[in-house]
Amino acid sequence: MPESTISSKGQVTIPVEVRRSLGLSTGSRIRFVPTPTGSYEIVPILRSVRSLKGCIPPPADPVSLEDMDRAIADTAVGRGRP
């Protein structure tokens, strides 16, 4: 079972197998959630989809709604093909 020691500054290193299991990496945030038994659960704080805003640059050439509709229709028609 993974263990850790609290430093004099109150810091804890989360063991690598726990970090992997929870999907944690550098900069990840966690929450300590009290349980009815008096212990705590460590829960990763997942980012909001809004935090992704701006991570993809806008297209070089704007696409019109008509072009989008046409592309969707072309794809829908092509679904029956092998």
Rosetta blueprint (number, residue, H / E / L):
1 M L
2 P L
3 E L
4 S L
5 T L
6 I E
7 S L
8 S L
9 K L
10 G L
11 Q L
12 V E
13 T L
14 I L
15 P L
16 V H
17 E H
18 V H
19 R H
20 R H
21 S H
22 L H
23 G L
24 L L
25 S L
26 T L
27 G L
28 S L
29 R L
30 I E
31 R E
32 F E
33 V E
34 P E
35 T L
36 P L
37 T L
38 G L
39 S L
40 Y E
41 E E
42 I E
43 V E
44 P E
45 I L
46 L L
47 R L
48 S L
49 V H
50 R H
51 S H
52 L H
53 K L
54 G L
55 C L
56 I L
57 P L
58 P L
59 P L
60 A L
61 D L
62 P L
63 V L
64 S L
65 L H
66 E H
67 D H
68 M H
69 D H
70 R H
71 A H
72 I H
73 A H
74 D H
75 T H
76 A H
77 V H
78 G H
79 R H
80 G H
81 R L
82 P L
